Amino acid sequence: MAMSKLSKIIIFLLLLVLLAACGGGDAEPSTSTDSNADTTTDTSSAEPAAEVEAEPVRITISGAFALFPIVSLWAEEYSALNPNVTFDVQGGGAGKGMTDMLTGAADIAMLSRDPRQEELDQGSFLVPVTIDAVVGTVNANNPYLAEFQAQGLTPEESNAIWITGEITTWGQLLGTDAAETINVYTRSDSAGAAEMWALFSQGEAQEDLVGTAVNADPGLAEAVRQDPLGVGYNNIGFSYDQATGLPLDGLQIIPFDLNGNGQIDPEEDFYGTRDELTAAIAAEIYPYPPARALYLVTKGPPSPAIAAFYYWILTEGQAFVADAGYVSLPEARIQEALSLVEE
């Protein structure tokens, strides 16, 4: 069930990007657990007055695309168990989520990077909920795909492509005479994925990245899918097909040359399926960054209703993590997070 719901969420986000490209507007991806069904009550069969329904609660959540699929799923499952609690979950990037939360436009921010000091100074209260990663992407029809995937990418090479701009052609990258330009894409919105990619690329912040700037995770994936010479980066949920676990149609994953020997050795080759990749992240073979913990954030300690939602996420909700393509927190960190929620 988790897989089919996540597939709908990802397809919905991709459709939004295509609609926007056709002039369909700038609507943010969002999901809501509200129902438009007729809720008229038949008083003739009402339950005894002693069984009063719980007070309705509405929780608004905004932020990182990395968390959008799993949080949307958690919200749907939690509402099914607690019909009095409804959610409005919107993407928009980690920066937008933090701004929305701190200004009161949202109750919870989805954060896919470490918090800024100024965000902490304003009372940001972080609870880790899962682990995800950013991966490099290349067009599946790239004429140099086989060579690139055999060689892999080092942090130094990524730095020369996305930070300094010293590597501009496929020949420079692969050590051949290929003259075609590498078309580099990055994020235009304030994004945890971009910060993780900058850190992997030996930079310090998203602003260090160069390239054609594209809005949102699905937008960046689509840009690379449409450009045979394009390279970019995406969160796992926007790089792999939710139904098959294979790289998204039109994309391939850029493997990392972890030992710097100029080739992808068998122990470095774990990108064929999403499950292989998440296993490497869990084993900490895949580097941190661009792997990282993901957080839900409130301004100050969470309200009782939000704390109850957090508690469910960190206990029963963890059953959805693996099938959704994420990595569970280590048990010790789950216990630390639970202690934050229970304070």
Residue pairs with C-beta under 8 A, 6 or more apart in sequence:
2 73
2 320
2 323
2 324
3 242
3 243
3 323
3 324
4 243
5 72
5 73
5 76
6 69
6 70
6 73
6 237
6 242
6 324
6 325
7 242
7 243
9 31
9 68
9 69
9 72
9 73
9 242
10 69
10 218
10 237
10 238
10 242
12 29
12 31
13 29
13 65
13 68
13 91
13 216
13 217
13 218
13 238
14 218
14 221
14 222
16 24
16 27
16 29
16 218
17 216
17 218
17 219
17 222
18 24
18 222
19 25
19 27
20 26
20 27
20 219
21 222
28 90
28 91
28 92
29 65
29 68
29 90
29 91
29 92
29 216
29 218
30 88
30 89
30 90
30 91
31 72
31 75
31 76
31 87
31 88
31 89
32 86
32 87
32 88
32 89
33 75
33 76
33 79
33 85
33 86
33 87
34 86
34 88
53 84
54 82
54 84
55 84
56 84
56 85
56 86
57 84
57 85
57 86
57 305
58 85
58 86
58 87
58 88
59 75
59 85
59 86
59 87
59 88
59 107
59 108
59 305
59 306
59 309
60 87
60 88
60 90
60 105
60 106
60 107
60 108
61 71
61 75
61 87
61 88
61 89
61 90
61 97
61 106
61 107
61 108
61 109
61 110
61 296
62 89
62 90
62 91
62 92
62 96
62 97
62 100
62 101
62 105
62 106
62 108
62 109
62 110
63 90
63 91
63 92
63 93
63 94
63 96
63 97
63 98
63 100
63 101
63 106
63 108
63 109
63 110
63 111
63 112
64 91
64 93
64 94
64 97
64 110
64 111
64 112
64 191
64 192
64 193
64 294
65 91
65 93
65 112
65 191
65 193
65 216
65 217
65 218
65 235
65 237
65 238
66 94
66 110
66 112
66 132
66 134
66 192
66 193
66 217
66 235
66 237
66 294
67 110
67 111
67 112
67 129
67 130
67 132
67 294
67 296
68 89
68 91
68 110
68 237
69 237
69 242
69 324
69 325
70 130
70 237
70 320
70 321
70 324
70 326
71 89
71 110
71 296
72 89
73 320
73 324
74 309
74 312
74 313
74 317
74 320
75 87
75 89
76 87
77 317
77 320
78 85
78 87
78 309
78 312
78 313
78 317
79 85
79 86
79 87
81 312
85 305
85 309
90 106
91 216
91 217
92 100
92 189
92 216
93 187
93 189
93 190
93 191
93 192
93 216
94 109
94 110
94 111
94 112
94 113
94 190
94 191
94 192
94 195
95 189
95 190
95 191
96 189
96 190
97 106
97 109
97 110
97 111
97 297
98 109
98 111
98 115
98 116
98 119
98 124
98 297
99 105
100 106
100 109
101 107
101 108
101 109
101 124
101 297
101 298
101 299
102 109
102 119
102 122
102 123
102 124
102 299
104 299
107 298
107 303
107 306
108 296
108 297
108 298
108 302
108 306
109 124
109 296
109 297
109 298
110 294
110 295
110 296
110 297
111 126
111 192
111 294
111 295
111 296
111 297
112 132
112 191
112 192
112 193
112 196
112 235
112 292
112 294
112 295
113 192
113 195
113 196
113 292
115 124
115 126
115 295
115 297
122 299
123 299
123 300
124 297
124 298
124 299
125 297
125 298
125 299
125 300
125 301
125 302
125 340
126 295
126 296
126 297
127 295
127 296
127 297
127 302
127 310
127 314
127 337
127 340
127 341
128 293
128 294
128 295
128 329
128 333
128 337
129 294
129 295
129 296
129 310
129 313
129 314
129 329
129 337
130 293
130 294
130 321
130 326
130 327
130 328
130 329
131 281
131 282
131 291
131 292
131 293
131 294
131 326
131 327
131 328
131 329
132 235
132 236
132 237
132 291
132 292
132 294
132 326
132 327
133 196
133 235
133 236
133 277
133 281
133 286
133 290
133 291
133 292
133 327
134 193
134 196
134 197
134 200
134 233
134 234
134 235
134 236
134 289
134 290
134 291
135 233
135 234
135 235
135 236
135 239
135 253
135 254
135 271
135 277
135 290
136 153
136 158
136 197
136 231
136 232
136 233
136 253
136 254
136 256
137 221
137 224
137 231
137 232
137 233
137 234
137 239
137 251
137 252
137 253
137 254
138 145
138 148
138 224
138 230
138 231
138 251
138 252
138 253
138 254
139 145
139 224
139 225
139 226
139 227
139 228
139 229
139 230
139 231
139 250
139 251
139 252
140 225
140 247
140 249
140 250
140 251
140 252
141 228
141 250
142 148
142 228
142 229
142 252
143 180
143 228
144 170
144 174
144 178
145 252
147 174
147 176
148 170
148 173
148 174
148 254
149 252
149 254
149 255
149 264
150 263
150 264
151 174
151 257
151 262
151 263
151 264
152 254
152 255
152 256
152 257
152 263
152 264
152 268
153 254
153 255
153 256
153 257
154 256
154 257
154 260
155 200
155 201
155 202
156 202
157 167
157 173
158 197
158 200
158 201
158 202
159 201
159 202
159 203
160 166
160 167
161 167
161 173
161 182
161 184
161 201
161 231
162 184
162 186
162 197
162 198
162 201
162 203
162 209
162 210
162 211
163 198
163 201
163 202
163 203
163 208
163 209
163 210
165 210
167 173
167 182
168 181
168 182
169 178
169 179
169 180
169 181
169 182
170 176
170 178
170 179
170 180
170 181
170 182
170 229
171 177
171 178
171 179
171 180
173 182
180 229
181 229
182 229
182 231
183 212
183 227
183 229
183 230
183 231
184 210
184 211
184 212
184 230
184 231
184 232
185 211
185 212
185 213
185 214
185 220
185 223
185 224
185 227
185 230
185 231
185 232
186 194
186 197
186 206
186 209
186 210
186 211
186 212
186 213
186 214
186 220
186 232
186 233
187 193
187 194
187 206
187 209
187 213
187 214
187 215
187 216
187 217
187 220
188 213
188 214
188 215
189 215
189 216
190 206
191 206
191 217
192 292
193 217
193 233
193 234
193 235
193 290
194 206
194 209
194 233
195 205
195 206
196 289
196 290
196 291
196 292
197 209
197 233
197 289
197 290
198 204
198 205
198 206
198 208
198 209
199 289
199 290
200 287
200 289
200 290
201 208
201 209
203 209
211 232
212 223
214 220
214 222
214 223
214 232
217 234
217 235
217 237
217 238
218 238
220 232
220 233
220 234
220 238
221 232
221 234
221 238
221 239
221 248
221 251
223 230
223 232
224 230
224 231
224 232
224 250
224 251
225 248
225 249
225 250
225 251
226 250
231 254
233 290
234 251
236 274
236 277
236 278
236 325
236 326
237 324
237 325
238 248
239 247
239 248
239 251
239 253
240 246
240 247
240 248
240 273
240 274
240 277
240 325
241 247
241 248
241 249
242 325
245 273
245 274
245 275
245 325
246 272
246 273
246 274
247 253
247 271
253 271
253 277
255 264
255 268
255 269
255 271
256 268
256 286
256 287
257 263
257 264
257 268
258 268
258 285
258 287
259 265
259 268
267 285
270 276
270 277
270 279
270 280
270 285
270 286
271 277
274 325
277 286
278 322
278 325
278 326
278 327
280 286
281 291
281 327
282 327
282 328
284 291
291 327
293 329
293 333
294 326
296 310
296 313
298 306
301 307
301 343
302 310
302 341
307 341
307 342
310 337
310 341
311 338
311 341
311 342
314 334
314 337
314 338
314 341
315 338
318 328
318 334
321 327
321 328
322 328
328 334
329 337
